[in-house]
Amino acid sequence: MTSDYTRRMFTLVDAQDAQGFARLFAEHGVLRFGNAEPIQGPRAIQEGISQFFATIRGLEHQIINEWIQGDTTIVEAEVTYHRHDNKSAAVPVVSIYQRQDDLITHYRIYIDPAPIYAG
């Protein structure tokens, strides 16, 4: 069963609500997407996620598994990315996030983004 926090977080992401997603982060929170450079702080995270959302038409997370150990949550998902050319790509993803006082301090997304942009 998926936790309420994870469900709420991915609802914001799937709605492409960069501002709402960024509000989940602590002031010193860090986001790292694949092999991209880490982004720190809600304002920078909102900007970076907004730029990413502009490259796709939409996305949908299907959560496969979730494991919670203390302040760390691991989520295995299949994410379908909808491109501007009306093609879609389903990609396996693992996200690991840590929270303190209900705000995300570290969020790492393990993904191969190549299929999202492949011709």
ABEGO torsion letter per residue (X at the ends): XBBAAAAAAAAAAAAGBAAAAAAABBAABBBBBEABBBBBEAAAAAAAAAAAAAABAEBBBBBABBBBBEABBBBBBBBBBBBAAGBBBBBBBBBBBBBBGGBBABBBBBBBAAAAABX
